[in-house]
Amino acid sequence: MSGREGAPRTGHAWSSVPRWDAYVVAVLALMAGLALAAGEGWRAWASAGLLLALAAGYLAGGRRALLAEGAAARASGPWLACYTALFLPAAVLVPPAASALFALAPLAYMTAPPRWAGAAVGTMLFGPVLITQALDPGPVPGLAALLLANTAILLFSIWFGGWINRIIGQSAERAALIEELEAGREQIAALSARTGAQAERERMAREIHDTLAQGFTSVVTLAQAVQSELGTDPEAARRHLALLLETGRENLAEARALVAGAPAAGSAAAGALEEALRRAADRLAAETGAEAVFEVRGGAPALLPAGVQVDLLRAAQESLANVRRHAGAGAVRVVLEYGADTVGVAVRDDGRGFAPERAPAPAGGSGHGLPGLRRRAEAAGGRCTVQASPGAGTAVVFRLPLGGTGTDRPNGAPA
């Protein structure tokens, strides 16, 4: 509607409830019956016919003005003119028929801006009186009182119509706001879904990198060792072949755990973390010949969350993989340390070391390795530090809180 342009319409109550149509038609039909009862001769029939034509015009097309907005609403002027043109002669022919304003006045304010509607209602109020006076100029008893009453009615209708228009405008604004909020909620849901999917992809990438990728690296290394030892050292080849078989089985168990979404194989039972770390250190020693020592410091808590166990094991596996690939170490120490409110794992080697500020990016730009360890620690509310220098070995310390952020996450999922 013109009086409410700029606010999108979502459908007003009167435009969606058929009872409003019934009200308008019922009032006009009742006034037509009153015209037949109160009028005389052709005047009664003409007045009734005009009112029924007004009802038919409303149903045929006038009611669509209730649904219009913008340019379509500006076309409501002709409908107001039509209502007025049919109403005036009907009220002049049979004055009691003027009570049809009970339907036409609110209809005018709901289909046009207040000043248009006020002009139409004013014409319907004063038009019959002025036309009648023009046709019969004689004195009319109570004319002044009638004009005064009509003026009061018009002023009230203008005020009341403006108030209704403001309510309608506020309703349209709220409807637009609700639409915007719903659209925003849908965008937030979509963004949350994308963020969750991205976080899950990153988690799976870390898990695969820290488990399957490291296991396959060991398999390839052991297979190369077996290949070179078959003709020269069968005993060492058999030992490496057995280790290769064990590594393959563990990798298969890790793969099944990832597919099932379960905690890492062997990491959830009591004391399993220590055993898993010890096996990882022993495997490094068997594969590289370096002296690998595992020790536990501090008192272990009665219950260590599975997510914390997984993160600590993954950190140790990644650190040992780096020792295997890059350090050339002769001695490695893996320490699991329980504190009052933290738990950590440290991997130290006496290898060639490196300058941390010059550390090369992970192969292929995958973003895993030491950066992945730092992200894993931060996601669990902990911290990962690396101490290294060329020729002096490397120490990786991965520490997590025992309570609060991140310690109750299943399977080491990011917070």
Buried (B, 14 or more C-beta within 10 A) or exposed (E): BBBBBEBEBEEBEBBEEEEBBEBBBEBBBBBBBBBBEBBEEEBBBBBBBBBBBBBBBBEEEBBBBBBBBEEEBBEBBEBBEBBBEBBBBBBBBBBBBBBBBBBBBBBBBBBBBBEBBBBBBBBBBBBBBEBBEEEEEEEEEEEEEBBEEBEEBBEEBBEEBBEBBEEBBEBBBEBBEEEEEEEEEEEEEEEEEEEEEEBEEBBEBBBBBBBBBBBBBBBEBBBEBBEEBEEEEEEBBEBBBEBBEBBBEBBEBBBEBBEEEBBBBBBBEEEBBBEBBBBBBEBBBBBBEBBBEBEBEEEBEEEBBBBBBBBBBBBBBBBBBBBBEBBBBEBBBBBBBBEEEBBBBBBBBBBBBBEEEEEEEBEEEBBBBBBBBBBBBBBBBBBBBBBBEEEEBBBBBBBBBBEEBBBEBEBBBBE
